[in-house]
Amino acid sequence: MSMKKINLTLLSTAVLVMMALSSCDNLAKMQKVADEVKFEVTPQVLELHGDSVKVKMKGTFPPKYFIKKAELEVTPVFKFAGKEITLPAKRLQGQDVQGNSQSISYDMGGTFEMEGTYAYEEGMMKGELFARGQGFMKGKELGIFDKKVADGVICTPLLLQADAKVIQAANKFVRTTTEEKGARINFLINQSDIRSGELRKEDIIALQDYIKSVAATENLEIKDIVLEAYASPDGPIELNTKLADKRKTISEKFLAQTSKKAKVEISKDAFKTRSTAEDWDGFQTLMQNSDVKDKDLILRVLSMYTDPVVREKEIKNITAAFSEVKTKILPELRRAEFKVTVTVNGYTDEELKDLAITNPDTLNLEEILFAATLFQGDFDKQFTVYQKASELFADDWRTHNNTGWAAFNLGRYDEAQKYFKAAGDVGKSGTITNNIGACQLINKDFAGAKETFATASAGGKEISYNQAVIATKEGNYTGATELYNRAEFNTFNHALVKVISFSETQNERAYDSALEILDKVENQDDAYVFYLKAIIGARRQNSDLAMNNLRTACEKNADLKEYAQKDLEFARYFNDGVFTSIVK
């Protein structure tokens, strides 16, 4: 090899070395002043939404920073519990690089934005978000920065309680009811006396016995007795009017004698009597249901004429048919009809409660269902009564459903689910569907519960509430808020969604609304009610509200001390003496 070629080779190598060193020097310059690169993370402290943590990061490069021929790959890195999780990197390039990445001016500097989502993992509460920059230039690579840009995650949504609402099927109990008993006496043509054979008829004897039993039964009371006496529409109207009145009078005497024998005192106002001289309405009804020859012709006469004399004449002209009318229709119209209406006074509340426990077999379905509601707040007794009802009235789905309802409120969720399933098919009843879904929800099977609720044939405030809990779990706070508002239950979860959705809504009333709800929750002794109030105080920088409620929460549940020490909701108080005295 000639000296000239050797010199050229050495020169080439030297140039490459110098270029490589120059690349390293340029990347090193970017590394050296990496603190001048500013990062802004929204929100400033990361927040859990549903089961994930969303990161939105903006980076700003100062002028004279980004080398013209350099490239930079920025990766968000979340570090926690000795682990690292990365989001997809963003590639940036200097202004002289020929490529498809976002270009950053050397003279002017520039900004970039990126966002992504981490799946939440245990331990992220105390983690930290870093921006990691890796530089590239002419085949060389150098770590430019690995700087912390945000603290780890506010996990307040994890306070969501596995709460669910079940529906108690309604009863149809009516304390005071009525019942009726009827009978009739038939008379011979142009006669008003009651024949002995009529008094031996089954319905007359039954009516007399019924009046006696009413007199002997404490909770029964005769409301009224209606007597209607009739004459058939044949013969002169004057005769029929007198005849119907006589039949009414003698029937009244019969009722009076019957009442006297039964020792029943019936007020005059209870008697309602009337007489009908010519029962054309009854005649038409019997005719329509008869097999009388030419009945259609007779019915046409009734529709054509309203004058009773004309009617009677025209019907008699239908000679063949009228002979049947005299034997089949008219005798049935010469009558007196009785209807006794009795008021049945039901058991008092105390009697129902006693019988439901000591002698449930004496109660009917609606009585026992109602009796269970009288033990309000005592779910053990309600369960006992409903369980007995499910044995006595197994064919009625409400007995099984309500037994499950009581078991659910006793915290016996698996047992409750068995009763709900015994009540009927999911999807056919909004009540049953909701209650089975509630069992899945309380056992944290959110996906299964969501699928079950989707099959409900109808919705109600309970199913709206349960769906709101699922929406909260999924991070759909807007949908959850609408459902909670529709359900109108004052619960911890309802207040929670007001708090955790604030970063989205910026609703100035959110925290006041949450506090109002917490003041109305059923269990005012729940430690988490006070803990959420403390969080609201911390967010509002109201130290008294925060510390007073945190102290009460930790007194009621000592496990909250350790939790509060790492809860970034209280980050500003971590070095505060009052805070440390509460959580130590």
Secondary structure, 3 states (H helix, E strand, C coil): CCHHHHHHHHHHHHHHHHHHHHHHHHHHHHHHCHHHCEEEEECCEEEEECCEEEEEEEEEECCCCCCCCCEEEEEEEEEECCEEEECCCEEEEECCCCCCCEEEECCCEEEEEEEEEEECCCCHHHCEEEEEEEEEECCEEEEEEEEEEEEEEECHHHHCCCCCCCCCCCCCCCCEEEEEEEEEEECCCCCCCCCHHHHCCHHHHHHHHHHHHHHHCCCEEEEEEEEEEECCCCCCHHHHHHHHHHHHHHHHHHHHHHHHHCCCCCCHHHEEEEEECCCHHHHHHHHHCCCCCCHHHHHHHHHHCCCHHHHHHHHHHCHHHHHHHHHHCHHHHCEEEEEEEEEEECCCHHHHHHHHHHCHHHCCHHHHHHHHHCCCCCHHHHHHHHHHHHHHCCCCHHHHHHHHHHHHHCCCHHHHHHHHHHHCCECCEHHHHHHHHHHHHHCCCHHHHHHHHCCCCCCCHHHHHHHHHHHHHCCCHHHHHHHHHHHCCCCHHHHHHHHHCHHHHCCCCHHHHHHHHHCCCCCCCCHHHHHHHHHHHHHCCCHHHHHHHHHHHHHHCCHHHHHHHHCHHHHHHCCCHHHHHHHC
